[in-house]
Amino acid sequence: MLAQNQGRRTAIIQLVRLLAAAAVAGVLVAFIALPGVGGVGLTARDAVNDFQKMDAELNTAPPPEKTVVYDAKGEQIAVFFDKYRESVRLDQIAPIMQKAVIAIEDSRFYQHGALDLKGTLRALVNNASSDSTQGGSTLTQQYVKNLLVENAKSEEEYRKVTAPTLDRKIRELRYALRLEETMSKNQILEGYLNIAYFGGGAYGVQAAAKRWFGKTAKELILPEAALLAGITQNPSAYDPVQHPRDARKRRDTVLYRMAQLGMITKAQADAAAAQPIKLNEDKPIGGCETSKAPFFCEYVKYEMYQILSGGKYWDMPKDRQAEIESKLRRGGYVIRTTLDMKAQNALDKAVRSRVSPTGNKVAAEAMVEPGTGHIKAIGQSKLFGAGPGKTSLNLAADSRHGGGIGVSAGSTFKTFTLAVALEKRIPIRTSIHSPSRMTVSGFTDCKGQYYGPWTVKNSDPAENGPYNLKNGTWLSVNTFYAQLEKRVGLCDAVKMAERFGMKRGNGQPLQQVPSQVLGVNDVDMVHLAAAYAGFAARGKYCEPVAVTDVVTPDGTKLKLPEKKCKQVIAQNVADQVNEILRGVLTRGTAKNIGSIGRPAAGKTGTCEDFTCAVFAGHTPNLAAAVAYWDLRGPWRYKVYGVYGATIPAPIWAQSMRGALAGEPAPDFTAPVGDFGDLTDVPDVRGRPIHEAMDILRRAGFNPEVVSRPIASNRPPGTVANTSPGPRQEAEPGAKVMIYVSNGRDRDDRPRRPRRDDFPWPFGD
């Protein structure tokens, strides 16, 4: 063994003499200090010829950083990363941290160039004299190695830049020489501190400070800085949680090296070494699982895939999609979104208070702002993740935003046929006899394809008689709408839905079948809410928007796909749709859900054969859509006894009240123009005759008094009743008969005085 070591020493001396005159002598000598390279002097000598010819340009762009997502108010809601990193300037790193790293990694950093020949020769002699090894790499060399690893774009490139070969080490040193020529020492130190791995999933000193101590790199104190500086040599072996004794021993080694170099005093080192390791862990967890709004986060994630791929993500092969996904995690983007956490919290509370996260039934909801298309909230009854009561499927969204194929729209689609009828000036008072069950034929789609007879029935057999555009909508009469769809045309009804952005949840066009008016197309709640937001915005439809701004680490704003807003129907038509839909909440199928404390409109939907239930509704400043169904499959598991008004509508009402609490409560714009509407007859009972006639004339009616009084307990000489009666509908200009009270009930007994007959307190 002694002879072998003597031989290695002799070879080293000969090689040093051989290269002494060369500009790269120190560079090549360094390799002898490497394990297993002691006998490759001949290879090293051969490499001299190519050294100067090597490409020395290295990509020193900032390493991959975490991507951060913010809500509309600038609060962080999610982080995406492959490697948790947050780059900072050198002046944002505590000086004691800088000193600790220099002390333990490269104490002569500010004195030498790319290669520390003195340190290398010391390591060289040690390695030549024993079986142990001692590193001689400078901080510049370590920075180069880390950069090469970060810039590797494939497994093959990664293996190449980490392979234990002489060629790799020579190339690293060539890059290091170049960096020393083009960068200052402080720039190199800053780069190293931002790229080094400090264990626990933290890359860079800022991430490490937050990960282990819950503070910034500028706030680090001596024992913390020494611990972090020591970790980098072997992040696994010196993990302070997994191996606390080894980590403390390594920390103390750093402390006494700093004292030896005069960076701190021996007393300071002793005091710091006497302290136990004190951690305040903040484990970096990325993705949507830890987000305050995980399902909204999922929507944003897929939006970003489209943005970063130029809208081609879904057309890419799997490997290219993986590159785009990695780009999001590594790009260091700042993403600003439309999320309103007040609305999100209200939505989450509403869906989970009425539908348990466990079990097979699920409720999903989305909220959209009229006039902008901004998605304010997305959520569902199930929690995000894996396990009982959880799912990562974004059930309120379409398949291209992490959702499924959607859920049947139910009778919420009747609104689009209503809009066509009003646009075509079919009078609101148009009466259509609508039996409880009937067969309708004569439908053709946009290509002229003819559909045979379609048998349709009402959900309530008692619905049988004449209905118009108002009460046919309020009561959601299927046979009425089947006939109305035939009058306006199947093609035009479908195209109206498409004007408002509707498509199937799988991204395919709507099916042009007669039953589409009853909602057989499976749709997602985001687009359904956006469609109703279009009615709320007086016919101005805006495509759903989740991302408003994306900024790269260098401050460049990415160009986002244009989200268009377009006036798709006339304002007065939309106003009339809203006016009719208001009646659904006051006189129709949703009249029992209670007021939300502001003007509102909406439409219930019970899916065919009770496979689901839906509600979509809006105020002038917010729209939302809710669906309820069985996750196991609509054709096997139904939700009998559940209608749009029994679960989805109360969820909608509760969430809207919470989302809009404290917000302005504007009213809808009153419709302008003659839509052939019917008018409610005012209630004038108990009023003097002259006053009642004045009220009826102002309402557009032609009042006429019946001369003979009738029995009534109203005061004598006042209005006993009218025909049509109070709140019954009649055509403007229609005759309204006024019946005068004789002040006696049907038994011909005089009417007893009542308190409200007198202007003063009765009995005082």
C-alpha positions in Angstrom: 0.0 0.0 0.0 2.9 2.3 0.9 4.5 1.7 -2.5 1.2 2.3 -4.3 0.7 5.7 -2.5 4.3 6.6 -3.4 3.6 5.8 -7.0 0.4 8.0 -7.0 2.4 10.9 -5.4 5.1 10.6 -8.0 2.6 10.6 -10.9 0.9 13.7 -9.5 4.2 15.6 -9.2 5.0 14.7 -12.8 1.6 15.8 -14.0 1.8 19.1 -12.2 5.2 19.8 -13.7 3.9 18.9 -17.1 1.0 21.4 -16.8 2.7 24.1 -14.8 3.1 26.4 -17.9 -0.4 25.9 -19.2 -3.1 28.4 -18.4 -5.3 25.5 -17.3 -2.8 23.7 -15.1 -4.8 24.3 -12.0 -8.0 23.1 -13.7 -6.6 19.7 -14.6 -4.7 19.2 -11.4 -8.1 19.5 -9.7 -9.2 16.2 -11.1 -6.5 14.2 -9.4 -8.3 15.2 -6.1 -11.4 13.4 -7.3 -12.1 9.9 -6.1 -11.1 7.3 -8.6 -9.3 9.7 -10.9 -5.8 9.4 -9.4 -4.7 7.1 -12.2 -6.0 9.0 -15.2 -3.1 11.4 -15.7 -2.8 10.4 -19.3 -6.5 11.1 -19.9 -6.2 14.5 -18.3 -3.1 15.3 -20.4 -5.1 14.4 -23.5 -7.9 16.7 -22.4 -5.7 19.8 -22.4 -5.9 20.0 -26.2 -9.7 20.4 -26.2 -10.1 22.5 -23.1 -9.7 25.9 -24.7 -12.0 24.9 -27.5 -15.0 24.0 -25.3 -18.2 26.0 -25.4 -18.0 28.1 -22.2 -21.4 29.8 -22.4 -23.8 28.6 -19.6 -27.4 29.5 -19.1 -27.3 31.5 -15.8 -31.0 32.5 -15.9 -32.7 32.3 -12.6 -33.5 28.6 -11.7 -37.1 27.3 -11.8 -39.3 28.9 -9.2 -42.7 28.3 -7.7 -45.8 29.6 -9.4 -48.1 31.5 -7.1 -51.9 32.0 -7.6 -53.8 34.9 -6.1 -57.5 35.7 -5.7 -59.1 38.9 -6.9 -58.0 40.8 -3.7 -54.4 39.7 -4.0 -54.5 37.0 -1.4 -52.5 33.8 -2.1 -54.7 30.8 -2.8 -52.3 28.2 -4.3 -48.7 27.4 -5.1 -47.4 25.1 -7.9 -43.8 23.9 -7.9 -41.5 21.0 -8.8 -38.8 22.4 -6.5 -39.9 24.8 -3.8 -37.8 27.9 -4.4 -38.2 31.7 -4.0 -35.2 33.6 -5.4 -34.0 36.7 -3.5 -31.3 39.4 -3.9 -28.1 39.1 -1.9 -29.1 42.1 0.2 -32.2 40.1 1.2 -30.1 37.4 2.8 -28.7 37.8 6.3 -24.9 38.6 6.2 -24.4 35.9 8.8 -25.9 33.4 6.4 -23.5 34.4 3.6 -20.6 34.1 5.9 -21.6 30.6 7.2 -21.8 29.2 3.6 -18.5 30.7 2.6 -16.8 29.4 5.8 -17.8 25.8 5.3 -17.9 25.6 1.6 -15.2 27.9 0.2 -13.4 30.0 2.8 -11.1 31.6 0.1 -14.0 32.4 -2.2 -13.2 36.1 -2.5 -9.4 35.5 -2.9 -9.3 32.8 -5.7 -10.6 32.5 -9.2 -12.7 29.7 -10.6 -10.3 27.2 -9.1 -8.8 27.4 -5.6 -5.4 25.8 -6.5 -4.2 26.0 -2.9 -7.3 24.2 -1.7 -7.2 21.7 -4.5 -3.6 20.8 -3.9 -4.4 20.3 -0.2 -7.2 17.9 -1.2 -5.0 16.4 -3.8 -2.2 15.4 -1.4 -4.7 14.1 1.1 -6.4 12.0 -1.5 -3.1 10.7 -2.8 -1.9 9.8 0.7 -5.0 7.9 1.9 -8.1 6.1 0.9 -10.3 8.9 2.2 -11.3 11.8 -0.1 -11.5 15.5 0.3 -13.4 17.8 -2.0 -11.7 20.8 -3.6 -14.7 22.4 -5.5 -15.2 26.1 -5.2 -18.6 27.8 -4.8 -18.3 28.8 -8.4 -17.9 25.2 -9.4 -20.8 24.1 -7.2 -23.0 26.8 -8.7 -22.1 25.5 -12.2 -23.0 22.0 -11.3 -26.4 23.1 -9.8 -27.1 25.2 -12.9 -26.4 22.2 -15.2 -28.7 20.0 -13.2 -31.5 22.6 -13.3 -31.1 23.2 -17.0 -31.4 19.5 -17.8 -34.6 19.0 -19.8 -34.7 15.3 -19.9 -33.6 12.2 -18.0 -30.8 11.7 -20.5 -29.5 15.2 -20.0 -29.7 14.8 -16.2 -27.6 11.6 -16.3 -25.1 13.3 -18.5 -24.6 16.3 -16.2 -24.3 14.2 -13.1 -22.2 11.3 -14.4 -18.9 10.7 -12.5 -16.7 11.3 -15.5 -13.6 13.3 -16.1 -15.2 14.9 -19.2 -18.1 16.3 -17.0 -15.7 17.8 -14.4 -13.5 19.4 -17.1 -16.6 20.9 -18.7 -17.9 22.2 -15.3 -14.5 23.9 -14.7 -14.5 25.5 -18.2 -17.9 27.0 -17.4 -16.7 28.1 -14.0 -13.7 30.0 -15.6 -16.2 31.8 -17.8 -18.5 32.7 -15.0 -15.6 34.2 -13.0 -14.9 36.4 -16.1 -18.5 37.5 -16.6 -20.0 37.7 -13.1 -18.9 39.4 -9.9 -18.2 37.3 -6.7 -21.4 38.6 -5.1 -23.5 37.6 -8.2 -22.0 34.1 -8.0 -22.7 33.9 -4.3 -26.3 35.1 -4.8 -26.8 32.6 -7.6 -25.5 29.7 -5.4 -27.6 30.6 -2.4 -30.7 30.7 -4.6 -30.0 27.4 -6.3 -28.6 25.1 -3.6 -30.7 22.4 -1.9 -31.2 22.8 1.8 -33.2 19.6 2.4 -36.9 19.2 3.3 -37.9 20.0 -0.3 -36.5 23.6 0.0 -34.4 24.9 -2.8 -32.6 28.2 -2.2 -32.0 29.9 1.1 -35.3 31.9 1.2 -37.3 28.7 0.8 -35.1 27.0 3.4 -35.5 29.7 5.9 -39.3 29.5 5.6 -39.3 25.7 5.5 -37.2 25.2 8.6 -37.7 28.3 10.6 -40.8 30.1 9.3 -39.0 33.3 8.5 -37.2 35.0 5.6 -33.6 34.6 4.8 -32.9 38.1 6.0 -34.1 37.2 9.5 -31.8 34.3 10.0 -29.6 34.3 13.1 -26.2 32.6 13.7 -27.3 29.1 14.8 -30.0 28.9 12.1 -27.5 30.1 9.4 -24.9 27.6 10.5 -27.5 24.7 10.4 -28.6 25.6 6.9 -25.0 26.1 5.7 -24.1 22.6 7.0 -27.1 20.9 5.4 -26.0 21.5 1.8 -23.1 19.0 2.0 -25.6 16.1 2.4 -29.2 17.2 2.8 -30.4 13.7 3.6 -27.8 12.9 6.2 -28.1 16.3 7.9 -31.9 16.5 7.8 -32.6 18.2 11.2 -35.9 16.2 11.7 -34.7 12.8 10.5 -31.2 13.0 11.9 -31.1 15.7 14.6 -27.8 14.6 16.2 -25.9 14.6 13.0 -27.5 17.9 12.0 -26.4 19.5 15.2 -22.9 18.1 15.0 -22.6 19.5 11.4 -24.0 22.8 12.6 -21.3 23.0 15.3 -18.7 22.2 12.7 -19.8 25.2 10.8 -19.8 27.4 13.9 -16.3 26.6 14.9 -15.0 26.9 11.3 -16.5 30.5 11.3 -14.7 31.2 14.6 -11.5 29.8 13.2 -11.7 32.1 10.3 -12.4 35.1 12.5 -16.0 35.6 11.2 -17.4 35.2 14.8 -15.7 34.9 18.2 -15.1 31.6 20.0 -17.5 32.8 22.6 -20.2 33.3 20.0 -19.6 29.9 18.6 -19.8 28.3 22.1 -23.0 30.1 22.9 -24.6 29.1 19.6 -23.4 25.5 19.9 -24.9 25.2 23.3 -28.4 25.9 21.9 -30.5 22.9 20.8 -31.9 23.0 17.3 -35.1 25.1 17.3 -37.3 24.5 14.3 -40.5 26.2 13.2 -41.5 24.0 10.3 -43.6 25.1 7.4 -43.6 22.2 5.0 -43.9 23.2 1.3 -46.9 21.6 -0.2 -47.9 22.6 -3.7 -50.9 22.0 -6.0 -54.6 22.5 -5.4 -55.0 20.1 -2.5 -54.0 22.7 0.1 -55.7 25.6 -1.6 -58.5 27.5 0.2 -60.5 27.1 -3.1 -59.3 23.7 -4.5 -61.8 23.3 -7.3 -61.4 26.9 -8.5 -57.7 26.2 -8.3 -58.1 23.2 -10.6 -60.0 25.3 -13.1 -57.1 27.8 -13.1 -54.6 25.0 -13.5 -56.2 23.8 -16.7 -56.7 27.4 -18.0 -52.9 27.9 -17.5 -52.1 24.7 -19.5 -54.1 26.3 -22.4 -52.4 29.6 -21.9 -48.9 28.2 -21.8 -49.5 26.0 -24.8 -51.0 28.7 -27.0 -54.4 27.0 -26.8 -53.1 23.6 -28.0 -52.7 21.6 -24.8 -55.6 19.2 -25.5 -54.2 18.5 -29.0 -50.7 17.7 -27.8 -49.3 14.2 -27.2 -48.8 13.1 -23.6 -45.1 14.0 -23.5 -45.7 17.5 -24.7 -48.5 17.9 -22.3 -46.1 16.9 -19.5 -43.7 19.6 -20.6 -46.5 22.2 -20.3 -47.5 21.0 -16.9 -43.8 21.2 -15.8 -43.6 24.7 -17.2 -46.4 25.8 -14.9 -44.7 24.2 -11.9 -41.3 25.6 -12.7 -42.0 28.9 -14.4 -42.3 31.2 -11.4 -45.4 32.8 -12.7 -47.6 35.2 -10.7 -51.2 34.4 -11.6 -54.0 36.7 -10.7 -57.6 35.4 -10.8 -61.2 36.3 -10.4 -61.9 34.3 -7.3 -64.0 36.1 -4.6 -63.3 34.2 -1.3 -66.5 35.6 0.3 -68.5 34.1 -2.5 -66.4 30.9 -2.4 -67.0 30.5 1.4 -70.7 31.1 1.0 -70.9 28.5 -1.8 -68.9 25.9 0.2 -71.1 26.4 3.3 -74.3 26.1 1.3 -73.5 22.9 -0.6 -72.0 21.1 2.4 -74.8 22.1 4.8 -77.4 20.5 2.5 -75.5 17.6 0.9 -73.1 15.5 3.0 -69.6 15.0 1.5 -69.9 11.3 2.2 -72.3 9.1 0.3 -73.0 8.9 -3.4 -75.1 12.1 -3.9 -73.3 15.3 -4.8 -74.1 19.0 -5.3 -71.9 21.2 -7.5 -72.2 25.0 -8.0 -70.5 27.8 -9.9 -70.9 31.6 -9.6 -70.2 34.1 -12.5 -70.3 37.9 -12.6 -72.7 39.4 -15.2 -71.1 41.8 -17.7 -67.5 40.4 -17.2 -67.8 36.6 -17.2 -65.5 36.5 -14.1 -65.9 33.3 -12.3 -66.3 34.2 -8.6 -66.5 30.7 -7.1 -66.5 27.0 -8.0 -67.2 24.2 -5.5 -69.1 21.1 -4.6 -70.3 19.1 -1.6 -67.4 16.6 -1.7 -64.0 17.7 -0.4 -60.9 17.8 -2.7 -58.5 14.9 -2.6 -58.5 11.1 -2.3 -60.5 9.0 0.1 -64.0 8.8 1.5 -66.0 11.9 0.8 -63.3 13.3 -1.4 -62.7 13.6 -5.1 -60.2 15.5 -7.4 -62.8 15.6 -10.2 -64.0 19.2 -10.7 -67.7 18.3 -11.0 -68.9 21.9 -11.6 -66.6 22.3 -14.5 -66.4 20.8 -18.0 -64.0 18.0 -19.0 -61.4 20.5 -20.3 -61.1 22.1 -16.8 -60.7 18.9 -14.8 -64.4 18.0 -14.7 -66.5 15.2 -16.2 -69.0 15.2 -19.0 -71.5 17.4 -17.2 -75.0 16.8 -15.9 -78.4 17.1 -17.6 -79.5 20.7 -17.8 -83.1 19.9 -17.0 -85.7 22.6 -17.5 -83.2 25.4 -17.1 -82.9 25.1 -20.9 -86.5 26.3 -21.3 -85.2 29.8 -20.8 -83.4 29.8 -24.2 -86.6 28.8 -26.0 -88.5 31.5 -24.1 -85.9 34.0 -25.3 -86.4 32.9 -28.9 -90.2 33.3 -28.5 -89.8 36.8 -27.2 -87.3 37.7 -29.9 -89.8 36.5 -32.5 -92.4 38.6 -30.8 -94.7 35.8 -29.9 -97.1 37.5 -27.5 -96.6 36.7 -23.8 -100.4 36.2 -23.5 -100.3 33.5 -26.2 -102.3 30.7 -24.8 -101.5 27.1 -25.7 -103.6 24.2 -24.5 -101.2 21.9 -22.7 -102.5 18.5 -21.6 -100.7 16.4 -19.0 -99.4 14.2 -21.8 -99.2 14.6 -25.5 -97.3 13.7 -28.7 -95.8 16.5 -30.8 -94.3 16.1 -34.2 -92.9 18.2 -37.0 -89.5 19.1 -35.6 -86.5 19.6 -38.0 -82.9 20.5 -37.0 -80.6 23.0 -38.5 -79.7 20.6 -41.3 -83.3 20.0 -42.2 -83.3 16.5 -40.6 -86.9 15.6 -39.6 -87.7 14.1 -36.2 -90.6 11.8 -35.7 -93.4 12.1 -33.1 -92.2 13.0 -29.6 -94.3 12.0 -26.6 -93.9 14.3 -23.7 -95.6 14.5 -20.3 -95.8 17.0 -17.4 -94.1 16.2 -14.1 -97.4 17.0 -12.4 -100.5 15.2 -14.0 -102.7 18.1 -12.7 -101.0 20.4 -15.1 -103.6 20.3 -17.8 -105.1 23.3 -19.5 -104.2 26.6 -21.2 -100.8 28.2 -20.4 -99.0 31.3 -21.7 -95.4 32.3 -21.7 -95.6 33.5 -18.2 -97.4 30.8 -16.2 -96.0 28.1 -18.6 -92.6 29.2 -17.5 -93.4 29.8 -13.8 -94.9 26.2 -13.5 -92.3 24.7 -16.0 -95.0 23.0 -18.0 -93.3 20.5 -20.3 -96.1 20.0 -22.8 -96.4 23.8 -23.2 -92.7 24.2 -23.9 -92.7 21.3 -26.4 -95.3 23.1 -28.4 -93.6 26.5 -28.0 -90.3 24.9 -29.2 -92.1 23.7 -32.3 -93.5 27.2 -33.0 -90.1 28.9 -32.6 -88.2 26.1 -34.4 -85.8 23.5 -32.9 -82.8 25.0 -34.8 -83.4 28.5 -33.4 -83.9 27.2 -29.9 -80.6 25.4 -30.0 -78.8 28.3 -31.6 -80.1 30.6 -28.8 -78.5 28.4 -26.2 -75.3 28.4 -28.2 -75.4 32.2 -28.4 -75.1 32.1 -24.6 -72.1 29.9 -24.7 -73.8 26.6 -24.1 -72.2 23.4 -25.2 -72.0 19.9 -23.7 -69.7 19.2 -20.8 -67.4 17.1 -23.0 -66.9 20.1 -25.3 -69.1 18.8 -28.1 -71.9 20.8 -29.7 -75.4 20.6 -28.3 -77.5 17.8 -29.6 -80.3 19.2 -31.8 -83.1 17.0 -30.6 -86.6 18.0 -29.6 -86.1 17.0 -26.0 -83.2 19.5 -25.7 -85.8 22.0 -24.5 -86.2 19.8 -21.4 -82.4 19.7 -20.9 -81.2 16.4 -22.2 -77.8 17.9 -23.1 -75.3 17.3 -20.3 -73.7 20.6 -19.4 -71.4 22.0 -16.7 -72.4 24.5 -14.1 -69.7 27.1 -15.0 -71.1 27.6 -18.5 -74.7 27.4 -17.3 -74.0 30.1 -14.7 -72.3 32.2 -17.4 -75.3 31.9 -19.7 -77.7 33.1 -17.0 -75.2 35.9 -16.2 -75.8 36.9 -19.9 -79.5 37.4 -19.2 -78.6 39.3 -16.0 -76.3 41.6 -18.1 -79.3 42.4 -20.3 -78.3 40.1 -23.1 -74.6 40.7 -23.0 -72.9 37.3 -22.8 -69.3 37.0 -21.7 -67.2 33.9 -21.9 -66.2 32.5 -18.5 -62.9 34.0 -17.2 -60.8 32.7 -14.3 -57.3 34.2 -15.0 -56.9 37.9 -15.5 -53.1 38.4 -15.4 -50.0 36.2 -15.7 -46.6 37.7 -15.0 -43.2 35.9 -15.5 -40.3 36.3 -13.0 -38.7 39.0 -15.1 -41.9 41.1 -15.0 -43.2 40.3 -18.5 -46.9 39.9 -18.8 -48.1 37.0 -20.9 -50.7 37.6 -23.6 -53.8 35.9 -22.5 -56.4 34.5 -24.9 -59.1 37.0 -25.6 -62.3 36.3 -23.7 -65.1 37.9 -25.6 -68.2 39.7 -24.5 -71.0 40.1 -27.0 -74.5 41.4 -27.1 -76.3 38.3 -28.2 -79.9 39.4 -27.8 -81.6 42.8 -27.6 -81.6 44.4 -24.2 -85.4 44.7 -24.0 -85.7 41.0 -24.9 -83.4 40.0 -22.0 -85.2 42.4 -19.7 -88.5 40.6 -20.5 -86.9 37.2 -19.9 -85.7 38.4 -16.5 -89.2 39.8 -15.7 -90.8 36.4 -16.4 -88.1 34.5 -14.6 -88.6 36.6 -11.5 -92.1 35.0 -11.3 -90.5 31.6 -10.9 -89.3 32.7 -7.4 -92.5 34.5 -6.4 -95.3 32.5 -8.1 -93.8 29.4 -9.7 -91.9 26.3 -8.9 -89.3 28.0 -6.6 -91.7 30.2 -4.7 -91.1 28.4 -1.4 -87.4 28.8 -1.2 -87.7 32.2 0.4 -86.4 35.6 -0.6 -82.7 36.3 -0.9 -83.3 39.9 0.1 -82.9 41.5 -3.3 -84.4 41.3 -6.8 -83.7 37.8 -8.3 -84.7 35.6 -11.1 -84.2 31.9 -12.0 -85.4 28.6 -13.4 -85.7 25.2 -11.8 -84.9 22.0 -13.6 -85.8 18.4 -12.8 -84.0 16.1 -15.2 -85.7 13.5 -17.3 -86.7 10.4 -15.3 -85.5 12.0 -12.1 -81.8 11.5 -12.8 -80.8 14.9 -11.4 -82.1 18.3 -10.4 -80.8 21.7 -11.3 -81.3 25.4 -10.6 -79.9 28.4 -12.4 -80.6 32.0 -11.3 -79.3 35.5 -11.1 -79.4 39.0 -9.7 -78.2 41.9 -11.8 -74.7 41.5 -10.2 -74.3 37.7 -9.8 -75.4 34.5 -11.4 -75.1 30.9 -10.1 -76.0 27.4 -11.2 -76.4 24.4 -9.0 -76.8 20.7 -9.9 -77.6 17.7 -7.7 -77.2 14.0 -8.8 -75.9 10.6 -7.9 -72.2 10.0 -8.8 -72.7 6.4 -9.6 -74.5 7.1 -12.8 -77.8 8.7 -13.7 -79.2 5.8 -15.6 -78.8 3.4 -12.7 -79.2 5.6 -9.6 -82.0 8.2 -9.6 -82.9 10.9 -7.2 -86.6 10.3 -6.8 -88.6 12.9 -5.0 -86.0 15.6 -5.7 -86.8 18.6 -7.9 -84.9 21.7 -8.9 -86.8 23.5 -6.1 -86.1 21.0 -3.3 -82.3 20.9 -3.0 -80.5 22.9 -5.8 -82.7 26.1 -5.4 -82.3 26.3 -1.6 -78.5 25.8 -2.0 -78.6 28.6 -4.6 -80.5 30.9 -2.3 -78.3 30.3 0.7 -75.1 30.8 -1.3 -76.3 33.9 -3.1 -77.4 35.5 0.2 -73.9 34.9 1.6 -72.0 35.9 -1.5 -73.9 39.2 -1.9 -74.1 40.1 1.8 -73.3 43.8 2.1 -73.2 44.3 -1.7 -75.4 46.7 -3.6 -78.9 45.3 -4.5 -79.8 46.8 -7.9 -83.1 46.0 -9.5 -83.6 44.6 -13.0 -84.4 47.0 -15.8 -88.1 47.1 -16.6 -88.9 45.8 -20.1 -89.6 48.4 -22.7 -91.9 47.7 -25.7 -95.0 45.7 -26.4 -94.4 42.0 -25.9 -98.1 41.3 -25.9 -98.0 40.9 -22.1 -100.8 40.4 -19.7 -101.1 42.7 -16.7 -102.0 42.0 -13.2 -105.3 43.5 -12.1 -104.6 45.7 -9.0 -106.3 44.7 -5.7 -108.7 47.6 -5.1 -111.0 45.8 -2.7 -112.3 48.0 0.2 -111.3 51.2 -1.6 -113.8 54.0 -2.5 -115.2 53.6 -6.0 -113.7 56.8 -7.4 -110.2 55.8 -6.1 -110.5 52.2 -7.4 -111.4 53.5 -10.9 -108.4 55.8 -10.9 -106.0 53.0 -9.9 -107.4 50.6 -12.6 -107.2 53.3 -15.3 -103.6 54.0 -14.4 -102.9 50.3 -14.7 -104.2 50.4 -18.3 -107.6 48.9 -17.7 -111.1 50.1 -18.6 -113.1 50.0 -15.3 -116.9 49.7 -15.2 -119.2 49.8 -12.1 -121.9 47.2 -11.7 -124.9 49.2 -10.5 -126.4 46.6 -8.1 -124.5 46.2 -4.8 -123.5 42.7 -3.7 -123.3 41.1 -0.2 -119.9 41.7 1.2 -118.3 42.4 4.6 -116.4 45.4 3.0 -117.6 48.8 4.1 -120.8 49.8 2.2 -120.1 51.8 -0.9 -116.6 50.5 -1.3 -115.3 47.9 -3.8 -116.4 44.3 -2.8 -114.6 42.6 -5.7 -113.5 42.9 -9.3 -113.7 40.7 -12.4 -111.1 39.7 -13.4 -110.1 39.4 -9.7 -107.1 40.9 -7.9 -103.7 39.7 -9.3 -105.4 37.9 -12.1 -103.9 38.7 -15.5 -105.7 40.5 -18.3 -104.8 42.2 -21.5 -104.1 45.9 -21.3 -107.3 47.9 -22.1 -109.5 45.0 -21.0 -112.7 45.8 -19.2 -112.6 45.3 -15.4 -116.0 45.1 -13.7 -116.3 46.7 -10.2 -118.7 45.2 -7.7 -119.9 47.5 -4.9 -120.3 46.3 -1.4 -123.7 46.6 0.4 -122.0 46.3 3.8 -123.8 43.1 4.7 -122.6 39.5 4.7 -124.4 36.7 3.0 -126.7 36.2 6.0 -128.0 39.8 5.5 -126.5 40.8 8.9 -125.1 44.3 9.2 -121.4 44.3 9.0 -119.7 45.0 12.4 -117.3 47.9 12.4 -113.6 47.1 12.2 -110.7 48.9 13.6 -109.4 50.0 10.1 -112.7 51.7 9.3 -111.7 54.7 11.5 -108.8 57.1 11.2 -108.5 57.3 15.1 -107.6 54.5 17.5 -110.7 52.4 17.9 -112.0 52.2 21.5 -109.8 55.1 22.9 
